[in-house]
Amino acid sequence: MLTCNYSRNIPLFKGFIVKNFLENSSGFYEVYLKMPKTVHICPYCGHSTSYVKDYRIQIIKDTKIGGQDLFIHLRKRRYICNHCCHSFTESNPLIKRYQHFTGRFYTQTYQEFQSVQSFKAIASRFGVSVTSIIRWFDKINYGTPKLPECFSIDEFKGNANNEKFQCNVTDPVKHKVLDILPKRNIESLCSHFLQYSIQDRKQVRNVVMDLSTTFRSAVNILFPNAKIIADKFHVIRLVTWSMETVRKRIQKQFHKQRRRWFKRSKKILMAPEAKLSIEDKLVLNQMLAASHELEQAHILKERFYGIFKAKTQFEAKNELQNWFFLAEQFNLPEFKHCITTFTKWNDEITRIVEHKVSNGYTEGVNNKIKVLKRISFGVRNFNRFRNRILYLCS
């Protein structure tokens, strides 16, 4: 047990007089502190006083030491003003008024909000109630951010406030989450972006999105100078899905063992041929030799990759037209949806080659959101959900 003034030896309590520091038999530390006596200014009349009326003991929880809880017993003086006769408690740098935790404790708690974990897990780690953790977090609030010249928008399944889908707006250049929108319909998008002046919206030059007609309509209405760029991943995924559908149809004609082999080897079929090893190319040739239609689907997939090797949008448009011609010649029913969609999104798809931006960062944020939602067993309060995502990705 420490029984002297150890304020110089314990930097954690600099400026305090340490009366005792002991380890409790229950496995936590206790420290007994008081402030040096000084002249205080009365908050009511502004006169100085050093007359002590009485003392109060306040128990404060501090950050852990060596994995064990630390409780501070602070002996606080109550001064009385000789001029106006009002009494008041002395101020100290350890805690603010009406609080029972040190500033260090709150700081550590807020740092935990930046990791993907539930409020319950944070509360358990710090030994406080879940209600307290939520109440502290709800003090965080984010306003409306400034619009960058290029932003990305995508939807995710949030199930917050009885809405199945929410929208994620990010800056794909600076890798920053700008905002989370409660709904994905055009009314919600217009309501959000109309908060910005027309001058701010005119400064937006590029918007990256998946092949959503709702997003495209909203951007065309709200951002007169913006060019829409289709996300490369979503575009290629339509082609690979079509080829995968061809594979599933073809393999149904085979016997059970060969069908299983086809299914196990599907990743080789889906991957770009240039990235395959010699062994994988041999397997690929065996798969393509089994079906002429599967070979045609694979040719369409590989030719589609070639569109993005073009250096200008004009070259990309020519390559896409050649791809349309080839797809119509092959006449595979699984690729008709691709032809229809790509025809409608011709300009947006071919802009990909001249603008090296995508929804890659946005999709990464969506994965974080999925993990957060799973470990939290769902989120009902949208504003809290929004602030948690923005704080997590800040």
Rosetta blueprint (number, residue, H / E / L):
1 M L
2 L L
3 T L
4 C L
5 N L
6 Y L
7 S L
8 R L
9 N L
10 I L
11 P H
12 L H
13 F H
14 K L
15 G L
16 F L
17 I E
18 V E
19 K E
20 N E
21 F E
22 L E
23 E E
24 N L
25 S L
26 S L
27 G L
28 F L
29 Y E
30 E E
31 V E
32 Y E
33 L E
34 K E
35 M L
36 P L
37 K L
38 T L
39 V L
40 H E
41 I E
42 C L
43 P L
44 Y L
45 C L
46 G L
47 H L
48 S E
49 T E
50 S L
51 Y L
52 V E
53 K E
54 D E
55 Y E
56 R E
57 I E
58 Q E
59 I E
60 I E
61 K E
62 D E
63 T E
64 K E
65 I E
66 G L
67 G L
68 Q E
69 D E
70 L E
71 F E
72 I E
73 H E
74 L E
75 R E
76 K E
77 R E
78 R E
79 Y E
80 I E
81 C L
82 N L
83 H L
84 C L
85 C L
86 H L
87 S E
88 F E
89 T E
90 E L
91 S L
92 N L
93 P L
94 L L
95 I L
96 K L
97 R L
98 Y L
99 Q L
100 H L
101 F E
102 T L
103 G H
104 R H
105 F H
106 Y H
107 T H
108 Q H
109 T H
110 Y H
111 Q H
112 E H
113 F L
114 Q L
115 S L
116 V L
117 Q L
118 S L
119 F H
120 K H
121 A H
122 I H
123 A H
124 S H
125 R H
126 F H
127 G L
128 V L
129 S L
130 V H
131 T H
132 S H
133 I H
134 I H
135 R H
136 W H
137 F H
138 D L
139 K L
140 I L
141 N L
142 Y L
143 G L
144 T L
145 P L
146 K L
147 L L
148 P L
149 E L
150 C E
151 F E
152 S E
153 I E
154 D E
155 E E
156 F E
157 K E
158 G E
159 N E
160 A E
161 N L
162 N L
163 E E
164 K E
165 F E
166 Q E
167 C E
168 N E
169 V E
170 T E
171 D E
172 P L
173 V L
174 K L
175 H L
176 K E
177 V E
178 L E
179 D E
180 I E
181 L E
182 P L
183 K L
184 R L
185 N L
186 I H
187 E H
188 S H
189 L H
190 C H
191 S H
192 H H
193 F H
194 L L
195 Q L
196 Y L
197 S L
198 I H
199 Q H
200 D H
201 R H
202 K H
203 Q L
204 V L
205 R L
206 N E
207 V E
208 V E
209 M E
210 D L
211 L L
212 S L
213 T H
214 T H
215 F H
216 R H
217 S H
218 A H
219 V H
220 N H
221 I H
222 L H
223 F L
224 P L
225 N L
226 A L
227 K E
228 I E
229 I E
230 A E
231 D L
232 K H
233 F H
234 H H
235 V H
236 I H
237 R H
238 L H
239 V H
240 T H
241 W H
242 S H
243 M H
244 E H
245 T H
246 V H
247 R H
248 K H
249 R H
250 I H
251 Q H
252 K L
253 Q L
254 F L
255 H L
256 K H
257 Q H
258 R H
259 R H
260 R H
261 W H
262 F H
263 K H
264 R H
265 S L
266 K H
267 K H
268 I H
269 L H
270 M H
271 A L
272 P L
273 E H
274 A H
275 K H
276 L L
277 S L
278 I H
279 E H
280 D H
281 K H
282 L H
283 V H
284 L H
285 N H
286 Q H
287 M H
288 L H
289 A H
290 A L
291 S L
292 H H
293 E H
294 L H
295 E H
296 Q H
297 A H
298 H H
299 I H
300 L H
301 K H
302 E H
303 R H
304 F H
305 Y H
306 G H
307 I H
308 F L
309 K L
310 A L
311 K L
312 T L
313 Q H
314 F H
315 E H
316 A H
317 K H
318 N H
319 E H
320 L H
321 Q H
322 N H
323 W H
324 F H
325 F H
326 L H
327 A H
328 E H
329 Q H
330 F H
331 N L
332 L L
333 P H
334 E H
335 F H
336 K H
337 H H
338 C H
339 I H
340 T H
341 T H
342 F H
343 T H
344 K H
345 W L
346 N H
347 D H
348 E H
349 I H
350 T H
351 R H
352 I H
353 V H
354 E L
355 H L
356 K L
357 V L
358 S L
359 N L
360 G H
361 Y H
362 T H
363 E H
364 G H
365 V H
366 N H
367 N H
368 K H
369 I H
370 K H
371 V H
372 L H
373 K H
374 R H
375 I H
376 S L
377 F L
378 G L
379 V L
380 R L
381 N L
382 F H
383 N H
384 R H
385 F H
386 R H
387 N H
388 R H
389 I H
390 L H
391 Y H
392 L H
393 C L
394 S L
